[in-house]
């Protein structure tokens, strides 16, 4: 039968051995001497051997001297584990996986994560840059803790908390005849070579869906898409966050008719609790990025 040992009596033994008496140990630990003596006596009974000499209460027996380093080791392990569990429960230690759409990853995450890591230096961040539907899939399948994306379809496995709205606009070469317009209507683009991309589904079920239906050109990769636009191989629509703000060649013109926005929010499991680390990240996202 294994012994059920409590940590506190071991602390009393360590203190009594270090301070030289039960009285000094009791004062050091802010305990009454009778309570300390009783706890040590109970531990001795469980072990079946005295830890201190009978007439010299601060003097360890040979058995006590054998036990002392083991007590120290166990107390240290206990305290280390207690600290780590406290940090885990408070979301200050561990790891968290986050998936975001590329525009959020490149435009918002660098500054946001720098601040988060500074506040939570012991949390490891695993950031995935994926398409919107893949972000949802990763959260639903438990591959990541949280996602930041637009929600294309309702999914009972997922919960969506809105963060911001991202305006949809037309992206074209700066020398294009429409590049200096303050805003554009979809019917002004019918004669243009329209390049569809992963966000073009935002035009679905709107009058502008004809642009997508008439397009025979689809590019999913943002680098390739921008390269095609820069050599005047067509135009496209993008959310404002997806447009490179430092581009010297392309222009972003708001789409006024229909007026469209991409709703970006936090995606998390609907029926599964978040880890404390993910809870801390979610709070920070809502605080820093929520509009």
Secondary structure, DSSP 8 states (H G I E B T S, - for coil): ------HHHHHHHHHHHHHSSHHHHHHHHT--HHHHHHHHHHHHHHHTS-SEETTEEEEE-HHHHHHHHHHHHHHHHHHHHHHHHHHHHTT-SEEEEEEE-HHHHHHTHHHHHHHHHHH-TTEEEEEEE--HHHHHHHHHTTSSSEEEE---S--TTEEEEEEEEEEEEEEEETTSTTTT-SEEEGGGGTTS-BEE-TTGGGGTTSTTHHHHHT--EE---HHHHHHHHHTTS-BEEEEGGGS-TT-SSEEEEEEEETT-EEEEEEEEESSS---HHHHHHHHHHHHHH--
